[in-house]
């Protein structure tokens, strides 16, 4: 986590979205600060594109996605689009929990293949577009 983090408008917006939804998808251009902003609120983190673990993470997301969602909440899933199978599991968790603000998803690209995704996330997953210096 960054020790000299400067507060941004997006901090308040993210907190507000998390207070009203089971999960929030934080989208934006590369290097606009999505992960760093989300890390300030997250209680646990899963870095999907961690060096040396990308293929392992993809396979685990297909075999047992709910295992990847375990951790203190809100749980940050960074670069979630590496494993689109996580989307439906996150939606399921949001549906079956009495709590809000369970997950923060970050990503700068859209998954190449969303054909296996069953649900849009409407009503469970909020969207927040992040721009540089916001």
Phi and psi in radians as a Rosetta constraint file:
Dihedral C 1 N 2 CA 2 C 2 CIRCULARHARMONIC -1.265 0.35
Dihedral N 2 CA 2 C 2 N 3 CIRCULARHARMONIC 2.295 0.35
Dihedral C 2 N 3 CA 3 C 3 CIRCULARHARMONIC -1.528 0.35
Dihedral N 3 CA 3 C 3 N 4 CIRCULARHARMONIC -0.381 0.35
Dihedral C 3 N 4 CA 4 C 4 CIRCULARHARMONIC -1.933 0.35
Dihedral N 4 CA 4 C 4 N 5 CIRCULARHARMONIC 0.764 0.35
Dihedral C 4 N 5 CA 5 C 5 CIRCULARHARMONIC -1.166 0.35
Dihedral N 5 CA 5 C 5 N 6 CIRCULARHARMONIC 2.339 0.35
Dihedral C 5 N 6 CA 6 C 6 CIRCULARHARMONIC -1.790 0.35
Dihedral N 6 CA 6 C 6 N 7 CIRCULARHARMONIC 2.256 0.35
Dihedral C 6 N 7 CA 7 C 7 CIRCULARHARMONIC -1.008 0.35
Dihedral N 7 CA 7 C 7 N 8 CIRCULARHARMONIC 2.565 0.35
Dihedral C 7 N 8 CA 8 C 8 CIRCULARHARMONIC -2.273 0.35
Dihedral N 8 CA 8 C 8 N 9 CIRCULARHARMONIC 2.821 0.35
Dihedral C 8 N 9 CA 9 C 9 CIRCULARHARMONIC -1.008 0.35
Dihedral N 9 CA 9 C 9 N 10 CIRCULARHARMONIC -0.662 0.35
Dihedral C 9 N 10 CA 10 C 10 CIRCULARHARMONIC -1.069 0.35
Dihedral N 10 CA 10 C 10 N 11 CIRCULARHARMONIC -0.451 0.35
Dihedral C 10 N 11 CA 11 C 11 CIRCULARHARMONIC -1.040 0.35
Dihedral N 11 CA 11 C 11 N 12 CIRCULARHARMONIC -0.863 0.35
Dihedral C 11 N 12 CA 12 C 12 CIRCULARHARMONIC -1.166 0.35
Dihedral N 12 CA 12 C 12 N 13 CIRCULARHARMONIC -0.703 0.35
Dihedral C 12 N 13 CA 13 C 13 CIRCULARHARMONIC -1.114 0.35
Dihedral N 13 CA 13 C 13 N 14 CIRCULARHARMONIC -0.736 0.35
Dihedral C 13 N 14 CA 14 C 14 CIRCULARHARMONIC -1.131 0.35
Dihedral N 14 CA 14 C 14 N 15 CIRCULARHARMONIC -0.785 0.35
Dihedral C 14 N 15 CA 15 C 15 CIRCULARHARMONIC -1.056 0.35
Dihedral N 15 CA 15 C 15 N 16 CIRCULARHARMONIC -0.712 0.35
Dihedral C 15 N 16 CA 16 C 16 CIRCULARHARMONIC -1.144 0.35
Dihedral N 16 CA 16 C 16 N 17 CIRCULARHARMONIC -0.756 0.35
Dihedral C 16 N 17 CA 17 C 17 CIRCULARHARMONIC -1.111 0.35
Dihedral N 17 CA 17 C 17 N 18 CIRCULARHARMONIC -0.754 0.35
Dihedral C 17 N 18 CA 18 C 18 CIRCULARHARMONIC -1.095 0.35
Dihedral N 18 CA 18 C 18 N 19 CIRCULARHARMONIC -0.553 0.35
Dihedral C 18 N 19 CA 19 C 19 CIRCULARHARMONIC -1.222 0.35
Dihedral N 19 CA 19 C 19 N 20 CIRCULARHARMONIC -0.278 0.35
Dihedral C 19 N 20 CA 20 C 20 CIRCULARHARMONIC -2.056 0.35
Dihedral N 20 CA 20 C 20 N 21 CIRCULARHARMONIC -0.065 0.35
Dihedral C 20 N 21 CA 21 C 21 CIRCULARHARMONIC -2.382 0.35
Dihedral N 21 CA 21 C 21 N 22 CIRCULARHARMONIC 2.812 0.35
Dihedral C 21 N 22 CA 22 C 22 CIRCULARHARMONIC -1.238 0.35
Dihedral N 22 CA 22 C 22 N 23 CIRCULARHARMONIC -0.519 0.35
Dihedral C 22 N 23 CA 23 C 23 CIRCULARHARMONIC -2.646 0.35
Dihedral N 23 CA 23 C 23 N 24 CIRCULARHARMONIC 2.795 0.35
Dihedral C 23 N 24 CA 24 C 24 CIRCULARHARMONIC -2.319 0.35
Dihedral N 24 CA 24 C 24 N 25 CIRCULARHARMONIC 2.294 0.35
Dihedral C 24 N 25 CA 25 C 25 CIRCULARHARMONIC -1.675 0.35
Dihedral N 25 CA 25 C 25 N 26 CIRCULARHARMONIC 2.025 0.35
Dihedral C 25 N 26 CA 26 C 26 CIRCULARHARMONIC -1.764 0.35
Dihedral N 26 CA 26 C 26 N 27 CIRCULARHARMONIC 1.879 0.35
Dihedral C 26 N 27 CA 27 C 27 CIRCULARHARMONIC -1.891 0.35
Dihedral N 27 CA 27 C 27 N 28 CIRCULARHARMONIC 2.750 0.35
Dihedral C 27 N 28 CA 28 C 28 CIRCULARHARMONIC 2.881 0.35
Dihedral N 28 CA 28 C 28 N 29 CIRCULARHARMONIC 3.019 0.35
Dihedral C 28 N 29 CA 29 C 29 CIRCULARHARMONIC -1.141 0.35
Dihedral N 29 CA 29 C 29 N 30 CIRCULARHARMONIC 2.760 0.35
Dihedral C 29 N 30 CA 30 C 30 CIRCULARHARMONIC -1.006 0.35
Dihedral N 30 CA 30 C 30 N 31 CIRCULARHARMONIC 2.506 0.35
Dihedral C 30 N 31 CA 31 C 31 CIRCULARHARMONIC 1.106 0.35
Dihedral N 31 CA 31 C 31 N 32 CIRCULARHARMONIC 0.431 0.35
Dihedral C 31 N 32 CA 32 C 32 CIRCULARHARMONIC -1.608 0.35
Dihedral N 32 CA 32 C 32 N 33 CIRCULARHARMONIC -0.072 0.35
Dihedral C 32 N 33 CA 33 C 33 CIRCULARHARMONIC 1.823 0.35
Dihedral N 33 CA 33 C 33 N 34 CIRCULARHARMONIC 0.284 0.35
Dihedral C 33 N 34 CA 34 C 34 CIRCULARHARMONIC -1.019 0.35
Dihedral N 34 CA 34 C 34 N 35 CIRCULARHARMONIC -0.936 0.35
Dihedral C 34 N 35 CA 35 C 35 CIRCULARHARMONIC -1.129 0.35
Dihedral N 35 CA 35 C 35 N 36 CIRCULARHARMONIC -0.802 0.35
Dihedral C 35 N 36 CA 36 C 36 CIRCULARHARMONIC -1.074 0.35
Dihedral N 36 CA 36 C 36 N 37 CIRCULARHARMONIC -0.741 0.35
Dihedral C 36 N 37 CA 37 C 37 CIRCULARHARMONIC -1.102 0.35
Dihedral N 37 CA 37 C 37 N 38 CIRCULARHARMONIC -0.815 0.35
Dihedral C 37 N 38 CA 38 C 38 CIRCULARHARMONIC -1.136 0.35
Dihedral N 38 CA 38 C 38 N 39 CIRCULARHARMONIC -0.613 0.35
Dihedral C 38 N 39 CA 39 C 39 CIRCULARHARMONIC -1.080 0.35
Dihedral N 39 CA 39 C 39 N 40 CIRCULARHARMONIC -0.443 0.35
Dihedral C 39 N 40 CA 40 C 40 CIRCULARHARMONIC -1.199 0.35
Dihedral N 40 CA 40 C 40 N 41 CIRCULARHARMONIC -0.479 0.35
Dihedral C 40 N 41 CA 41 C 41 CIRCULARHARMONIC -1.777 0.35
Dihedral N 41 CA 41 C 41 N 42 CIRCULARHARMONIC -0.573 0.35
Dihedral C 41 N 42 CA 42 C 42 CIRCULARHARMONIC -1.101 0.35
Dihedral N 42 CA 42 C 42 N 43 CIRCULARHARMONIC 2.530 0.35
Dihedral C 42 N 43 CA 43 C 43 CIRCULARHARMONIC -1.743 0.35
Dihedral N 43 CA 43 C 43 N 44 CIRCULARHARMONIC -0.286 0.35
Dihedral C 43 N 44 CA 44 C 44 CIRCULARHARMONIC -2.665 0.35
Dihedral N 44 CA 44 C 44 N 45 CIRCULARHARMONIC 2.743 0.35
Dihedral C 44 N 45 CA 45 C 45 CIRCULARHARMONIC -2.398 0.35
Dihedral N 45 CA 45 C 45 N 46 CIRCULARHARMONIC 2.445 0.35
Dihedral C 45 N 46 CA 46 C 46 CIRCULARHARMONIC -2.127 0.35
Dihedral N 46 CA 46 C 46 N 47 CIRCULARHARMONIC 2.001 0.35
Dihedral C 46 N 47 CA 47 C 47 CIRCULARHARMONIC -1.635 0.35
Dihedral N 47 CA 47 C 47 N 48 CIRCULARHARMONIC 1.763 0.35
Dihedral C 47 N 48 CA 48 C 48 CIRCULARHARMONIC -1.136 0.35
Dihedral N 48 CA 48 C 48 N 49 CIRCULARHARMONIC -0.509 0.35
Dihedral C 48 N 49 CA 49 C 49 CIRCULARHARMONIC -1.782 0.35
Dihedral N 49 CA 49 C 49 N 50 CIRCULARHARMONIC 0.424 0.35
Dihedral C 49 N 50 CA 50 C 50 CIRCULARHARMONIC -1.038 0.35
Dihedral N 50 CA 50 C 50 N 51 CIRCULARHARMONIC 2.329 0.35
Dihedral C 50 N 51 CA 51 C 51 CIRCULARHARMONIC -0.911 0.35
Dihedral N 51 CA 51 C 51 N 52 CIRCULARHARMONIC 2.247 0.35
Dihedral C 51 N 52 CA 52 C 52 CIRCULARHARMONIC 1.447 0.35
Dihedral N 52 CA 52 C 52 N 53 CIRCULARHARMONIC -0.062 0.35
Dihedral C 52 N 53 CA 53 C 53 CIRCULARHARMONIC -2.152 0.35
Dihedral N 53 CA 53 C 53 N 54 CIRCULARHARMONIC 0.041 0.35
Dihedral C 53 N 54 CA 54 C 54 CIRCULARHARMONIC -1.043 0.35
Dihedral N 54 CA 54 C 54 N 55 CIRCULARHARMONIC -0.901 0.35
Dihedral C 54 N 55 CA 55 C 55 CIRCULARHARMONIC -1.134 0.35
Dihedral N 55 CA 55 C 55 N 56 CIRCULARHARMONIC -0.708 0.35
Dihedral C 55 N 56 CA 56 C 56 CIRCULARHARMONIC -1.058 0.35
Dihedral N 56 CA 56 C 56 N 57 CIRCULARHARMONIC -0.778 0.35
Dihedral C 56 N 57 CA 57 C 57 CIRCULARHARMONIC -1.110 0.35
Dihedral N 57 CA 57 C 57 N 58 CIRCULARHARMONIC -0.712 0.35
Dihedral C 57 N 58 CA 58 C 58 CIRCULARHARMONIC -1.061 0.35
Dihedral N 58 CA 58 C 58 N 59 CIRCULARHARMONIC -0.797 0.35
Dihedral C 58 N 59 CA 59 C 59 CIRCULARHARMONIC -1.147 0.35
Dihedral N 59 CA 59 C 59 N 60 CIRCULARHARMONIC -0.777 0.35
Dihedral C 59 N 60 CA 60 C 60 CIRCULARHARMONIC -1.111 0.35
Dihedral N 60 CA 60 C 60 N 61 CIRCULARHARMONIC -0.643 0.35
Dihedral C 60 N 61 CA 61 C 61 CIRCULARHARMONIC -1.105 0.35
Dihedral N 61 CA 61 C 61 N 62 CIRCULARHARMONIC -0.574 0.35
Dihedral C 61 N 62 CA 62 C 62 CIRCULARHARMONIC -1.334 0.35
Dihedral N 62 CA 62 C 62 N 63 CIRCULARHARMONIC -0.711 0.35
Dihedral C 62 N 63 CA 63 C 63 CIRCULARHARMONIC -1.395 0.35
Dihedral N 63 CA 63 C 63 N 64 CIRCULARHARMONIC -0.808 0.35
Dihedral C 63 N 64 CA 64 C 64 CIRCULARHARMONIC -2.582 0.35
Dihedral N 64 CA 64 C 64 N 65 CIRCULARHARMONIC 1.214 0.35
Dihedral C 64 N 65 CA 65 C 65 CIRCULARHARMONIC -1.070 0.35
Dihedral N 65 CA 65 C 65 N 66 CIRCULARHARMONIC -0.559 0.35
Dihedral C 65 N 66 CA 66 C 66 CIRCULARHARMONIC -1.117 0.35
Dihedral N 66 CA 66 C 66 N 67 CIRCULARHARMONIC -0.487 0.35
Dihedral C 66 N 67 CA 67 C 67 CIRCULARHARMONIC -1.112 0.35
Dihedral N 67 CA 67 C 67 N 68 CIRCULARHARMONIC -0.640 0.35
Dihedral C 67 N 68 CA 68 C 68 CIRCULARHARMONIC -1.254 0.35
Dihedral N 68 CA 68 C 68 N 69 CIRCULARHARMONIC -0.310 0.35
Dihedral C 68 N 69 CA 69 C 69 CIRCULARHARMONIC -1.559 0.35
Dihedral N 69 CA 69 C 69 N 70 CIRCULARHARMONIC -0.099 0.35
Dihedral C 69 N 70 CA 70 C 70 CIRCULARHARMONIC -1.267 0.35
Dihedral N 70 CA 70 C 70 N 71 CIRCULARHARMONIC 2.478 0.35
Dihedral C 70 N 71 CA 71 C 71 CIRCULARHARMONIC 2.523 0.35
Dihedral N 71 CA 71 C 71 N 72 CIRCULARHARMONIC 2.921 0.35
Dihedral C 71 N 72 CA 72 C 72 CIRCULARHARMONIC -1.066 0.35
Dihedral N 72 CA 72 C 72 N 73 CIRCULARHARMONIC 2.587 0.35
Dihedral C 72 N 73 CA 73 C 73 CIRCULARHARMONIC -1.893 0.35
Dihedral N 73 CA 73 C 73 N 74 CIRCULARHARMONIC 2.556 0.35
Dihedral C 73 N 74 CA 74 C 74 CIRCULARHARMONIC -1.245 0.35
Dihedral N 74 CA 74 C 74 N 75 CIRCULARHARMONIC 2.463 0.35
Dihedral C 74 N 75 CA 75 C 75 CIRCULARHARMONIC -1.765 0.35
Dihedral N 75 CA 75 C 75 N 76 CIRCULARHARMONIC 2.186 0.35
Dihedral C 75 N 76 CA 76 C 76 CIRCULARHARMONIC -1.503 0.35
Dihedral N 76 CA 76 C 76 N 77 CIRCULARHARMONIC 2.191 0.35
Dihedral C 76 N 77 CA 77 C 77 CIRCULARHARMONIC -1.926 0.35
Dihedral N 77 CA 77 C 77 N 78 CIRCULARHARMONIC 1.729 0.35
Dihedral C 77 N 78 CA 78 C 78 CIRCULARHARMONIC -1.478 0.35
Dihedral N 78 CA 78 C 78 N 79 CIRCULARHARMONIC 2.310 0.35
Dihedral C 78 N 79 CA 79 C 79 CIRCULARHARMONIC 1.024 0.35
Dihedral N 79 CA 79 C 79 N 80 CIRCULARHARMONIC 0.850 0.35
Dihedral C 79 N 80 CA 80 C 80 CIRCULARHARMONIC -0.984 0.35
Dihedral N 80 CA 80 C 80 N 81 CIRCULARHARMONIC -0.502 0.35
Dihedral C 80 N 81 CA 81 C 81 CIRCULARHARMONIC -1.130 0.35
Dihedral N 81 CA 81 C 81 N 82 CIRCULARHARMONIC -0.214 0.35
Dihedral C 81 N 82 CA 82 C 82 CIRCULARHARMONIC -1.059 0.35
Dihedral N 82 CA 82 C 82 N 83 CIRCULARHARMONIC -0.543 0.35
Dihedral C 82 N 83 CA 83 C 83 CIRCULARHARMONIC -2.366 0.35
Dihedral N 83 CA 83 C 83 N 84 CIRCULARHARMONIC 1.431 0.35
Dihedral C 83 N 84 CA 84 C 84 CIRCULARHARMONIC -0.994 0.35
Dihedral N 84 CA 84 C 84 N 85 CIRCULARHARMONIC -0.346 0.35
Dihedral C 84 N 85 CA 85 C 85 CIRCULARHARMONIC -1.044 0.35
Dihedral N 85 CA 85 C 85 N 86 CIRCULARHARMONIC -0.390 0.35
Dihedral C 85 N 86 CA 86 C 86 CIRCULARHARMONIC -1.159 0.35
Dihedral N 86 CA 86 C 86 N 87 CIRCULARHARMONIC -0.495 0.35
Dihedral C 86 N 87 CA 87 C 87 CIRCULARHARMONIC -0.942 0.35
Dihedral N 87 CA 87 C 87 N 88 CIRCULARHARMONIC -0.926 0.35
Dihedral C 87 N 88 CA 88 C 88 CIRCULARHARMONIC -1.170 0.35
Dihedral N 88 CA 88 C 88 N 89 CIRCULARHARMONIC -0.572 0.35
Dihedral C 88 N 89 CA 89 C 89 CIRCULARHARMONIC -1.180 0.35
Dihedral N 89 CA 89 C 89 N 90 CIRCULARHARMONIC -0.682 0.35
Dihedral C 89 N 90 CA 90 C 90 CIRCULARHARMONIC -1.150 0.35
Dihedral N 90 CA 90 C 90 N 91 CIRCULARHARMONIC -0.762 0.35
Dihedral C 90 N 91 CA 91 C 91 CIRCULARHARMONIC -1.053 0.35
Dihedral N 91 CA 91 C 91 N 92 CIRCULARHARMONIC -0.743 0.35
Dihedral C 91 N 92 CA 92 C 92 CIRCULARHARMONIC -1.082 0.35
Dihedral N 92 CA 92 C 92 N 93 CIRCULARHARMONIC -0.813 0.35
Dihedral C 92 N 93 CA 93 C 93 CIRCULARHARMONIC -1.055 0.35
Dihedral N 93 CA 93 C 93 N 94 CIRCULARHARMONIC -0.737 0.35
Dihedral C 93 N 94 CA 94 C 94 CIRCULARHARMONIC -1.107 0.35
Dihedral N 94 CA 94 C 94 N 95 CIRCULARHARMONIC -0.665 0.35
Dihedral C 94 N 95 CA 95 C 95 CIRCULARHARMONIC -1.150 0.35
Dihedral N 95 CA 95 C 95 N 96 CIRCULARHARMONIC -0.659 0.35
Dihedral C 95 N 96 CA 96 C 96 CIRCULARHARMONIC -1.797 0.35
Dihedral N 96 CA 96 C 96 N 97 CIRCULARHARMONIC 0.268 0.35
Dihedral C 96 N 97 CA 97 C 97 CIRCULARHARMONIC -2.007 0.35
Dihedral N 97 CA 97 C 97 N 98 CIRCULARHARMONIC 2.597 0.35
Dihedral C 97 N 98 CA 98 C 98 CIRCULARHARMONIC -1.549 0.35
Dihedral N 98 CA 98 C 98 N 99 CIRCULARHARMONIC 0.055 0.35
Dihedral C 98 N 99 CA 99 C 99 CIRCULARHARMONIC -1.885 0.35
Dihedral N 99 CA 99 C 99 N 100 CIRCULARHARMONIC 2.703 0.35
Dihedral C 99 N 100 CA 100 C 100 CIRCULARHARMONIC -1.872 0.35
Dihedral N 100 CA 100 C 100 N 101 CIRCULARHARMONIC 2.940 0.35
Dihedral C 100 N 101 CA 101 C 101 CIRCULARHARMONIC 1.159 0.35
Dihedral N 101 CA 101 C 101 N 102 CIRCULARHARMONIC 0.703 0.35
Dihedral C 101 N 102 CA 102 C 102 CIRCULARHARMONIC -1.392 0.35
Dihedral N 102 CA 102 C 102 N 103 CIRCULARHARMONIC -0.681 0.35
Dihedral C 102 N 103 CA 103 C 103 CIRCULARHARMONIC -2.384 0.35
Dihedral N 103 CA 103 C 103 N 104 CIRCULARHARMONIC 2.548 0.35
Dihedral C 103 N 104 CA 104 C 104 CIRCULARHARMONIC -2.103 0.35
Dihedral N 104 CA 104 C 104 N 105 CIRCULARHARMONIC 2.145 0.35
Dihedral C 104 N 105 CA 105 C 105 CIRCULARHARMONIC -1.871 0.35
Dihedral N 105 CA 105 C 105 N 106 CIRCULARHARMONIC 2.312 0.35
Dihedral C 105 N 106 CA 106 C 106 CIRCULARHARMONIC -2.127 0.35
Dihedral N 106 CA 106 C 106 N 107 CIRCULARHARMONIC 2.603 0.35
Dihedral C 106 N 107 CA 107 C 107 CIRCULARHARMONIC -3.081 0.35
Dihedral N 107 CA 107 C 107 N 108 CIRCULARHARMONIC 2.587 0.35
Dihedral C 107 N 108 CA 108 C 108 CIRCULARHARMONIC -1.915 0.35
Dihedral N 108 CA 108 C 108 N 109 CIRCULARHARMONIC 0.034 0.35
Dihedral C 108 N 109 CA 109 C 109 CIRCULARHARMONIC -2.474 0.35
Dihedral N 109 CA 109 C 109 N 110 CIRCULARHARMONIC 2.845 0.35
Dihedral C 109 N 110 CA 110 C 110 CIRCULARHARMONIC -1.576 0.35
Dihedral N 110 CA 110 C 110 N 111 CIRCULARHARMONIC 2.452 0.35
Dihedral C 110 N 111 CA 111 C 111 CIRCULARHARMONIC -0.980 0.35
Dihedral N 111 CA 111 C 111 N 112 CIRCULARHARMONIC 2.459 0.35
Dihedral C 111 N 112 CA 112 C 112 CIRCULARHARMONIC -1.119 0.35
Dihedral N 112 CA 112 C 112 N 113 CIRCULARHARMONIC -0.608 0.35
Dihedral C 112 N 113 CA 113 C 113 CIRCULARHARMONIC -2.319 0.35
Dihedral N 113 CA 113 C 113 N 114 CIRCULARHARMONIC 1.871 0.35
Dihedral C 113 N 114 CA 114 C 114 CIRCULARHARMONIC -1.843 0.35
Dihedral N 114 CA 114 C 114 N 115 CIRCULARHARMONIC 0.274 0.35
Dihedral C 114 N 115 CA 115 C 115 CIRCULARHARMONIC -1.121 0.35
Dihedral N 115 CA 115 C 115 N 116 CIRCULARHARMONIC -0.460 0.35
Dihedral C 115 N 116 CA 116 C 116 CIRCULARHARMONIC -1.556 0.35
Dihedral N 116 CA 116 C 116 N 117 CIRCULARHARMONIC -0.104 0.35
Dihedral C 116 N 117 CA 117 C 117 CIRCULARHARMONIC -1.341 0.35
Dihedral N 117 CA 117 C 117 N 118 CIRCULARHARMONIC 2.225 0.35
Dihedral C 117 N 118 CA 118 C 118 CIRCULARHARMONIC -1.561 0.35
Dihedral N 118 CA 118 C 118 N 119 CIRCULARHARMONIC -0.696 0.35
Dihedral C 118 N 119 CA 119 C 119 CIRCULARHARMONIC -2.066 0.35
Dihedral N 119 CA 119 C 119 N 120 CIRCULARHARMONIC 2.539 0.35
Dihedral C 119 N 120 CA 120 C 120 CIRCULARHARMONIC -1.294 0.35
Dihedral N 120 CA 120 C 120 N 121 CIRCULARHARMONIC -0.395 0.35
Dihedral C 120 N 121 CA 121 C 121 CIRCULARHARMONIC 1.608 0.35
Dihedral N 121 CA 121 C 121 N 122 CIRCULARHARMONIC -0.048 0.35
Dihedral C 121 N 122 CA 122 C 122 CIRCULARHARMONIC -0.951 0.35
Dihedral N 122 CA 122 C 122 N 123 CIRCULARHARMONIC 2.280 0.35
Dihedral C 122 N 123 CA 123 C 123 CIRCULARHARMONIC 1.503 0.35
Dihedral N 123 CA 123 C 123 N 124 CIRCULARHARMONIC -0.319 0.35
Dihedral C 123 N 124 CA 124 C 124 CIRCULARHARMONIC -1.967 0.35
Dihedral N 124 CA 124 C 124 N 125 CIRCULARHARMONIC -0.595 0.35
Dihedral C 124 N 125 CA 125 C 125 CIRCULARHARMONIC -2.050 0.35
Dihedral N 125 CA 125 C 125 N 126 CIRCULARHARMONIC 2.093 0.35
Dihedral C 125 N 126 CA 126 C 126 CIRCULARHARMONIC -1.562 0.35
Dihedral N 126 CA 126 C 126 N 127 CIRCULARHARMONIC 2.696 0.35
Dihedral C 126 N 127 CA 127 C 127 CIRCULARHARMONIC -1.955 0.35
Dihedral N 127 CA 127 C 127 N 128 CIRCULARHARMONIC 2.468 0.35
Dihedral C 127 N 128 CA 128 C 128 CIRCULARHARMONIC -2.439 0.35
Dihedral N 128 CA 128 C 128 N 129 CIRCULARHARMONIC 2.066 0.35
Dihedral C 128 N 129 CA 129 C 129 CIRCULARHARMONIC -1.553 0.35
Dihedral N 129 CA 129 C 129 N 130 CIRCULARHARMONIC 2.150 0.35
Dihedral C 129 N 130 CA 130 C 130 CIRCULARHARMONIC -1.878 0.35
Dihedral N 130 CA 130 C 130 N 131 CIRCULARHARMONIC 2.341 0.35
Dihedral C 130 N 131 CA 131 C 131 CIRCULARHARMONIC -2.003 0.35
Dihedral N 131 CA 131 C 131 N 132 CIRCULARHARMONIC 2.737 0.35
Dihedral C 131 N 132 CA 132 C 132 CIRCULARHARMONIC -0.980 0.35
Dihedral N 132 CA 132 C 132 N 133 CIRCULARHARMONIC 2.458 0.35
Dihedral C 132 N 133 CA 133 C 133 CIRCULARHARMONIC 1.046 0.35
Dihedral N 133 CA 133 C 133 N 134 CIRCULARHARMONIC 0.581 0.35
